[in-house]
Each structure stands twice: as C-alpha cells, then as structure tokens.
C-alpha cells in the first residue's frame, strides 16, 4: 500500500512528496523493526496499530501558546454566561499549548473550565501532558497571559499546577466519533487544512455532534468551513465571529432565534467564508506580527479590498518570516499558500 492511500484511509491526511521527505526520520525509526520502508508499508496495510503509527509520523506538530488569541478570549466571554463549569475540547491539540491557552482565557474571564486535549500523535500527547515548553512556544503571547498559566523552570516554562489540574489528554483520530459529547467549546484549529475534503467534512460532523446545544466550534481562518445550516450558525461575540451549534433544534427553512450569548448578534453573510475581513486580518497581523499565516491572510484581505500594492507588502512580510524557518509540515503548507497569493497579486497588478 502506498503512503498516500494509507494516510487518507487511516487519518484523512493529504499526502505529498515534501511531507514524506519531512517525515523521513520518523518513518525510518518505524521501519527498522520491519526491515525496510516497503516492509513498513506492508505491515501498515495489514495492521491497524502500525497504520496509526505511520499516520502519526505525518502529523504537523507545530503550534504555540495563545495562537489566534482573540478567538479564545471570545469563547471564554461566551462561556461566562453559562453560570456553571464549562467543558472544552482541543481536538488535534498537538503538544498542548492551545489547551493551556484556552484554560488561561477561561480563568481570566472568571470561568471554571475543564479541558480535554487529544491528538493522533501519542508523542505529542505525552509532551502536552508534561506541560513543559521552550520560550519559543510563547512567541507573540501577552506577558500577563503567560504569567497566569506558566512558571519559569530554568530556560523553559512549566504549566502551573492549578492550570495543569484542569486538563487531561488522550490519543484520538478525528475520523472516529468524538471520545465524549456535550462540550461547550471545541477548538480544532489548523488541523482540517491537512485533511482531504471528504475527511474534513467527516471530522466536522463528529465535532459538531460532540457540541452541547449552544456550544461553540473554533476553526482557524484557513480551515475549511462546514456549511451554516439550521444546526450550525454564525454569531458575533465582541469583535469575533464564531460558529455555534443552535441552542435548540430548528425546523427546516425557519430562521434561528436571536443568539443568547452576551454582546452577540447574528451574522448572515451571503456565503460563509474561511477568510477574515480586512479589519479582522489587520488586527491579527498586529497582534501576531511574527505569524506568516496572519500576514498571508492580510494579503488576501487587501486583494479582496482592491488594494494589490498593500497585498504585495503583506506578502513580502510573510515571505521574510518564512525565510527564517526550518523545514516543517506547516512551513511547506504556508509556502504553498504564499505561491498562490503571489500569483493573485501579480494578476491584480501588484508588485509581488
């Protein structure tokens, strides 16, 4: 069995040659007991446990604390209206920074929350459970947020015991039904971009099904969006648009009732888009100046606003940040995005 078939069947992941090169060291370690990569592929085709190990070798494993922090703050604000302890799930949590950032946002908002973090890669889950990180994991995070969650531990930082006690972790494949249900918030950000379209749809169905009525689904700006239907609607919390499972089942073709979240109002664009508007894109690029994804989103927003020269400037900022990065799954994906934006800028008459 080829790796592309294996990845899609086992975990819904899209395969390409750069990813296989990046996974080379991990694959070689897995192949040693089987004699060769061909032996590993044969074993993976016959054994589900080996197939899962191979799929985990292709996971991205790149994240950082308080990424897209405005979403986390908005979710915490919405949870404050519950008047009870909240249950949150970080699906595809990688090494766990998002779990602790979400808990930190909840504590800052006065919300008593408990979090589940899951990932396909058991090595990443082990790091998440340990709660020890390098300073790089804290890039772009406001110091007060860092201080609420972490304590210094030599050259690293360690999650504070009161925050760590609120989190638990496990291995889970998003192509499988959710491990639990009734979550008030599910965050699955920068995960579905690596899935095939069919797998992304299947994973979204599992995520939505695991939400409590009125629960929020957090996706990254570049993730594929599930359709907004009578089951899933868009709401604005503060200045951020979030996806919410309808508080009550709604008959077909009947408009949803007004949202009950504090300081929220319904948003009914003609077609839901994964792209942030210009104001949102500017805010993200300002808050996370070293995030090339934020700069690429801003470049696309400038293009949609008919400003190709400014789009070209944001594209150059993204490419400068990518130039200083080592090879990784996320970097390969971002460079592919950059090439697409570059073509669009040139077509629009900008100087790319």
N, C-alpha and C positions, 0 to 999 in steps of 0.2 A: 504493500500500500504506500502511495506517495504521501509526503508530508502535507501537501495541500488538502488532499482528501481527508487525511487523518485529523487535521486541525479543524476543518469545517464540521466533520461528523461529531467529533468529541466535544469541542468547545465553541463552535460557531465562529472561529477566528479566521480572518482573511490571511492567506499566505502570500509572500512574495520573496524573491531571492535575497534582497537585503536583510530581511528578517531572519532567514536561515543562516546567513553569514554571522549575524549578531548573536544568534543562539548557538553558534558552533561549539564553544567551550562547554556549555551546559549539555548539549547533545552528546558530546564525546564522553563526558562522565557517565551519562546514562547508557551509552553504547558499550562501554568497557565490559560489563558482565555478559553482553550478548555477542561479543567478538567483533562487531563492526556496526556501522550505521545501517547497513542492509539487514543485519540481524535484529537491530533495534526496531526497524520498521516492521519486520515480520512479527516480532513479539507484540508490538503495539496493536497490530491488526488482529491478534488472537486474544489479547488480554486487556481488559478494561483498565486495570490498575496501571499497566505500562503506558497505555494510551493517555491516561490522565497525567502521568509524569512528563510525557513528551509535550503535551499541550501546555503544561505549566512552564516548560522551558521557553516558550514563545511569549509569555506574558511580559508586559512592558515594565512594570515595577518602578516607575518614575513618578513621584508626586512630591508635594511639600505642604507644610502646615499653612492653614488659612488661605488656600488657593480659592479664587472666586469667593472671597470672604463676605461680599455683600449678600450672596445667596444664603450663607449660613446665618448671618445676622437677621435676615428677613424671616427665615424659618423659625429661629428662636423667638422672634417677636410674635409670630403667629401662634406658637405653642403656648405662649403666656396666657392665651385666652382659654386654654383647656381647664385650668383650675384643678389639675391632677398631675401626677407624674407622667412623663412622656416617654414613649418608646421610639427609638430611632435605629435605622439600619444603614450602614455604609456598605453598599454592595460593590464588590471589586475594590476593596479598600487598600490593596497593595500592602505597604509596610505600616499603615495605620495612622499616618498623620492626619488624615481627614476625620477619622473617628474622634481624635482628641480635640481637633479644631471645632467640630460640631458640639462636643460636650462643653468646651470652653465658651462658645457663643451662648449656649443654653444657660450656663452658670452666670454669665454676665447679665443675661436678661431675667434672672431670678427663676429659671425653670428647672425643676427637678427632673432630670432625664437619665435614662439608662440606654446604652448603645450596644448594638451588635455590629461587629465588623467581620466581613467574610471576603475571601479571595480564593481563586483557583490554585494559587501557588502556595504550598504549605511552608516553604522557606520564608516567604513574605509575611505570612500569618505569624510565624514564630518571632520575627522582628517586631511586628505590631504588638504582640503580647508582651514583649520585653520592655517596650516603651522607652528605649534609649536611642537618641538621634544625634547626628552631627549638626553643626551650626548651619550647614547648607540647607538643611530641611526647614529652616526658619526664615529663609530669604523672603523679603517683602512683607513679613508679618509685623504688625504694630507691636512695639515693645510691651505695652500693657497686656495684650493678649498672650504673648509669650510668657510673661511673668505669672499669669493666672494659672497656666497649665504646666509649665516646666520649672525645674530647679536645676542649677548648674551641677554638673557631675564631671569634674576635670575639664577636658577640652570639649566634652559633649554636654547634652542636657538630658534629663530624665523626667518622665511624666510624674507629677506629684501624686502621692498615694491616694488622696481623696478623689482625684480625677480618674486614676487608673482603676479604682474600685468600681467605677460606674460602667466600665467597658468589659466586654467579653468577645472572644474571637473564635472563628472556625473556618474550615475549608468548605467552599461551596461553588458549584458550577451553575452559572446563570441560565444555562439551558434546562436546568432541572427546576421543578417547583420550589418556591421560596421555603427556607427552613422553618419559618414561622409566619404568622399573619397578624394583622391588627396594628401595624406600625403607623405612628403619627407622622413620621418623616422617613422617606427613603432617599438616600443620596447615591446616585450611580453616575459619576461624572468622569468624562474622558475614558470611558470604558467601551461604550457601544460604537465608537468610531472605529474600533478594531474588528468589529463583527461584520459578517456578511449581512446583507439586507434582511434575509429571512431570519437569521439568528437574532438580529437586533429586534425585530418585531416580536419574536417568541419571548425574548428576555423581557421586553417591555410588558407583555401580557402578564408574565409572572410577577413583575414588580408592582404593577397596578393592582393585581389581585391580592397582593400582600398588604396593601394600604388599608387602614381603617377608613370608614366614611369620613370625608373631610380631610384625609391625610394628604401630605404634600410630597411630590416627586421632584427631586432636584437633578437636572441634567446640565452638562456643560454647554456653552454656546455652540460648540462644533458638533455635538452629538446629534444623531438623527432623532427627530421628534415623533412620538406617537400621535395619532390623529386626535384632535379635540372633538369629543363626542358628548352624548348625554352622560357618559361615565366619567370623562376627564375634561376639566375646564381650566381656563387660564384665569388667574387672579393677580391683582397687584397688591403687594404688601410693602408699604413705604414706597420706595422708588424702584422696586424689583418685581418683575413678572415671574410667577411661579406656576407650576402645574398642580392641580388639586383634584383628587377624586371627589366626585359630587357627594355632598353630605347625605343625600337620600337618593334612592333610585328614581330616575326621571322617565316619564313616558316618552316615546319617540316623538320628535318634532315639537316637543314642548320646551320652551326656554327654561334655563336653570333659574332658580330663585336667586335673589341678591346674595352675594357671599357674606358670611358671618364673621370673617376674620377682621380684627381691628384694623382701622385705617386702610381698608382694602376696597377695591372697586373692580367690577368685571372688565376684562379686556377682550374685545371681539374684533380682532383683525380679520381681513378677508380670508387670509390663509396663514396658519401658524408658520413661523419661520424659525430656524435654528440660529439665525443671525441676529445679534443685538442691534438696536437702533444706534444712531450716531451718538446721542447723549450717553447711552449706556456704555458704548465702546470707548468713548473718551474717558469716562470715569474709571473703567477697568484698566486702561493703559496708564492713567495717572496713578492709581493705587498700586499697580503691579508693573512698574516701568521696565523690569528685567524679564518679563514674561513674553517670549516671542509670539505666543498664541494671542495675547492681548493686542499686540501690535498688528498682527495679521487680521484680526477681527476689525480693528480700527481702519486698516487699509480698505477692507471690503465695505465698511460703512461709508467711508469717504467716496468710494466708487458709486455706491447706490445714491449718494447725495450729489453726484455730478461734479466731484472735486478730484480729478485724477492726479493733479500735482501733489496734493496733500496725501493722497493714497500712496504715491510713489515714495514720499518721505517716510511714512509709516512702514512701508515695505523695506526700505533701506535699514530702518532701525531693527526690524525683525531679523533681517539677514545678518546684521552685525552681531546680534546676540547669538544667532545660530552658529556663526563662525567660530565662536569661542567654546562651543560644546563638543564633548566627545561623542562617539557614535553610540546611539541607543535607539530603541524602538520609537520612542516619542520624537526624537530628533529626525529620524527618517520620515515619519509622518508629517512633521512640521515643514520639512524641506519640500515635500511633495505639494503641500498647501502653498508654500511660497512660490513655487514654479507656476501654479495655477493663477495666483494673484498677479504675478509678474506679467503673464500673458494678457490678463484682463486689463492691467494698467496700460500696457502698450496699445492694446486695441482701443482704449479710451483716449489715447493721445498723451498719456503721462510719460514722464521720463523715468523708465524703470531700469 
